Amino acid sequence: MLWFVFALAFLTAAGIPALLLMHRKLRQAKAAAALRIDSLRGVQEERLVRIGGIEQWIGIRGEDQDNPALLVLHGGPGSSYSIFKPHLRSWEKYFTLVQWDQRGSGKTFSRMGPRHSGEISLEQLTSDAIEVTEYLRKRLDKNRIFLLASSIGSTFGMRVVLRRPELFYGYIGTDQNVGMRRDRHEDFSAVRERLRLLGLRKGVETMERIGPDPIRWSPDDYNANAQWTMKSDPPGFRRTMKLLKDAVWYAPGWTLKDIRAFVAGMRYSTAKLLPEIARFDAWEQGTDFEIPFFIFQGADDVLTTPRLAEMFFNDVVAPIKRMALIRDAGHFAAFLQPEEFLRELLVDVRPLAEIRGSSLVDSKGITVAD
């Protein structure tokens, strides 16, 4: 996503036409009005909370605080998903949604900057996520919550629930990232062949230059791979570009300064995390989960392919597990098809929060929901 945001960076520069700014403000105001929560039991708050020794931005929204809480771990690296709040408005009837700008991203990066962001690693993000969960349990008076982890967020999201399963009702992975080390040559060849058939010679040349091994990539190579992989699927590319353009430019409450921080945070986080991302292999951290495990993947995702996600899913051992493909969606499936995604959550995920006692116990005799 970073390469796309760079393409929008010119919009934050001086000399933006007045009519464009006026149109932007009108669209932001309309979106803000649609997001307003008027219910007496509702919650809508944004604040900086001290997590992992630094101030980090957390937003909480929902129509009824008695609903189960769902923490979203965004991708990127460093790509705040609070820009997608309008797309998830219907979810707030059934869940209390929590958006967290991880260190090195969004409004957290805007507040702390590179000098005060501290260490950025998958281990630090894991520790931060656990601390955010503990904060939410106290703030919302919840024993457990749900974890929805997307893309890069899913790389350390699985580590979070493996380490502290007692904090969660279940894990939901989307744009599920299981690493780029297995079957990499097959995926690389498929992208290069699609580009060749589309006549995108520059893309073929770029892919051949950077090669299939992510360990050898620079941050620019990492972004170029994402760019040309997306462009190898023109319909999906167009849908995703419209989604991102509208989300970034018309995000309610976001200033041009926020967009600049968004861009800078993604660049900074990518440079910090790329060495770990390139070597990440989900199998190495374990496939035995003590809580229900779900993957809801875009059927047309070319970045984190359903094929690789299914390979990992088949090896997962969990008291309950299910994988579903979201139709007409690639990467960012939750935001491209939020209503279909919500249906999956309501059928298989939300009921877990209503289970009491020891009615759901895993093979080791450990209570999964209480």
Residue pairs with C-beta under 8 A, 6 or more apart in sequence:
1 75
1 76
1 79
1 226
1 244
1 266
2 76
2 78
2 79
2 223
2 226
2 263
2 266
2 267
2 270
3 223
3 224
3 226
3 227
4 227
4 241
4 244
5 79
5 244
5 248
5 262
5 263
5 266
6 223
6 263
8 245
8 248
8 249
8 259
8 263
9 259
9 260
9 263
11 249
11 256
11 259
12 256
12 257
12 259
12 260
12 263
24 249
24 250
27 250
28 250
28 251
28 252
28 253
28 254
29 252
31 86
31 250
31 251
31 252
32 252
32 253
34 86
34 89
35 44
35 61
35 85
35 86
35 89
35 252
36 44
37 43
37 44
37 61
37 62
37 63
37 92
39 63
39 64
41 63
41 64
41 65
41 66
42 62
42 63
42 64
42 65
43 60
43 61
43 62
43 65
43 96
43 140
44 60
44 61
44 62
45 59
45 60
45 61
46 57
46 58
46 59
46 60
47 57
47 58
48 55
48 56
48 57
48 58
48 108
48 111
49 55
49 56
49 57
49 58
49 132
49 135
50 56
51 58
51 128
51 131
51 132
51 135
52 103
52 118
52 124
52 127
52 128
52 131
53 118
54 103
54 108
54 112
54 116
54 117
54 118
55 108
55 111
55 112
56 100
56 101
56 102
56 103
56 108
56 128
56 132
57 82
57 100
57 101
57 106
57 107
57 108
57 111
58 98
58 99
58 100
58 101
58 132
58 135
59 82
59 85
59 98
59 99
59 100
60 96
60 97
60 98
60 136
60 139
60 140
61 85
61 92
61 96
61 97
61 99
62 69
62 92
62 95
62 96
62 97
63 92
63 93
64 93
64 96
65 96
65 140
65 141
67 94
67 95
67 96
68 95
68 96
68 142
68 145
68 146
68 169
68 350
68 353
69 95
69 96
69 97
69 98
69 136
69 140
69 142
69 145
69 146
70 91
70 95
70 96
70 97
70 98
70 145
70 146
70 147
70 148
71 98
71 100
71 129
71 132
71 133
71 136
71 145
71 146
71 147
71 148
72 81
72 97
72 98
72 99
72 100
72 148
72 149
72 150
72 153
73 100
73 102
73 129
73 147
73 148
73 149
73 150
73 153
73 154
73 156
73 157
73 160
74 80
74 81
74 99
74 100
74 101
74 102
74 105
74 150
74 151
74 152
74 153
75 81
75 150
75 151
75 152
75 153
75 154
75 175
75 177
76 105
76 151
76 152
76 153
76 266
76 269
76 270
77 104
77 105
77 152
77 266
77 269
77 270
77 272
77 273
77 274
77 277
78 102
78 104
78 105
78 106
78 109
78 265
78 266
78 267
78 268
78 269
78 270
79 105
79 152
79 262
79 266
80 99
80 101
80 105
80 106
80 107
80 262
80 265
81 99
81 150
82 99
82 101
82 106
82 107
82 251
83 247
83 248
83 251
83 254
83 262
84 247
84 334
84 335
85 99
85 251
85 252
86 247
86 252
87 247
87 334
87 335
87 338
88 97
88 334
88 335
88 338
90 338
90 339
90 342
91 97
91 338
91 342
91 345
94 342
94 345
94 346
94 350
95 146
95 345
95 350
96 140
98 132
98 136
98 145
100 129
100 132
101 107
101 108
101 109
102 108
102 125
102 128
102 153
102 269
103 109
103 112
103 117
103 118
103 120
103 124
103 125
103 128
104 117
104 120
104 265
104 268
104 269
104 272
105 262
105 265
105 266
105 269
106 258
106 261
106 262
106 265
107 258
107 261
108 117
108 265
109 117
109 261
109 262
109 264
109 265
109 268
109 269
110 257
110 258
110 261
110 265
112 118
114 268
117 268
118 124
120 268
120 269
120 272
120 273
121 272
121 273
121 276
122 155
122 156
122 159
122 273
122 276
122 280
123 156
125 156
126 156
126 159
126 160
126 163
129 156
129 157
129 160
130 160
130 163
130 164
130 167
133 145
133 147
133 160
133 164
133 167
133 168
134 167
136 142
136 145
137 143
137 144
137 145
137 167
143 370
144 166
144 167
144 168
144 169
144 353
144 369
144 370
145 167
145 168
145 169
146 168
146 169
146 170
146 172
146 349
146 352
146 353
147 157
147 160
147 161
147 168
147 170
147 171
147 172
148 172
148 174
148 334
149 156
149 157
149 158
149 160
149 171
149 172
149 173
149 174
150 173
150 174
150 175
150 332
150 334
151 174
151 175
151 177
151 303
151 304
151 331
152 177
152 273
152 277
154 173
154 174
154 175
154 176
154 177
155 177
155 179
155 277
155 280
155 282
157 171
157 173
158 171
158 173
158 282
158 285
158 289
159 285
161 167
161 168
161 171
161 289
161 291
162 285
162 286
162 289
165 289
165 290
165 291
165 366
165 368
168 291
169 291
169 292
169 349
169 352
169 353
169 368
169 369
170 291
170 292
170 293
170 294
170 320
170 349
170 352
171 289
171 291
171 292
171 293
171 294
172 294
172 295
172 296
172 345
172 349
173 293
173 294
173 295
173 296
173 297
173 309
174 295
174 296
174 297
174 298
174 333
174 334
174 341
175 297
175 298
175 301
175 303
175 304
175 331
175 332
175 333
176 295
176 297
176 304
176 309
176 312
176 313
177 280
177 282
177 304
178 281
178 282
178 283
178 304
178 308
178 309
178 311
178 312
179 280
179 281
179 282
179 283
180 187
180 214
180 277
180 278
180 280
181 214
181 279
181 280
181 281
182 281
182 283
182 308
182 311
183 307
183 308
183 311
184 212
184 213
184 214
185 212
187 305
187 308
188 207
188 211
188 212
191 207
191 228
191 229
191 232
191 302
192 204
192 207
192 208
194 232
194 233
195 203
195 204
195 207
195 228
195 231
195 232
196 204
198 231
198 232
198 234
200 228
200 231
200 232
203 228
203 231
203 232
206 224
206 228
207 225
207 228
210 216
210 217
210 221
210 224
210 225
214 222
214 225
214 277
214 278
215 278
215 279
217 225
217 274
217 278
218 274
219 267
219 270
219 271
219 274
222 270
222 274
222 277
222 278
223 270
226 303
229 302
229 303
230 236
230 237
230 240
230 302
230 303
230 331
231 237
232 302
233 300
233 302
233 330
235 300
236 300
236 302
236 330
236 331
239 330
239 336
240 330
240 331
240 332
240 336
243 332
243 335
243 336
244 332
247 335
248 254
248 259
248 262
249 259
251 258
282 312
283 312
283 315
287 312
287 315
287 316
287 317
288 316
288 317
288 318
289 316
289 317
289 318
289 321
290 318
290 319
290 362
290 364
290 366
290 368
291 318
291 319
291 368
292 318
292 319
292 320
292 321
292 349
292 352
292 360
292 368
293 313
293 316
293 318
293 320
293 321
294 321
294 322
294 323
294 324
294 344
294 348
294 349
295 309
295 310
295 313
295 322
295 323
295 324
296 323
296 324
296 325
296 326
296 333
296 334
296 341
296 344
296 345
297 304
297 306
297 309
297 323
297 324
297 325
297 326
297 333
298 306
298 325
298 326
298 329
298 330
298 331
298 332
298 333
298 336
298 337
299 306
299 325
299 326
299 327
299 328
299 329
300 328
300 329
300 330
301 329
301 330
301 331
301 333
302 330
302 331
303 330
303 331
304 331
306 325
309 323
310 323
313 321
313 323
317 363
318 362
319 360
319 361
319 362
319 363
319 368
320 352
320 360
320 368
322 348
324 344
326 333
326 334
326 336
326 337
326 340
326 341
326 344
327 337
327 340
328 336
328 337
329 336
329 337
329 340
330 336
333 341
334 341
352 360
352 368
352 369
353 369
355 369
356 369
356 370
357 370
358 367
358 370
359 369
360 367
360 368
360 369
361 367
361 368
362 368
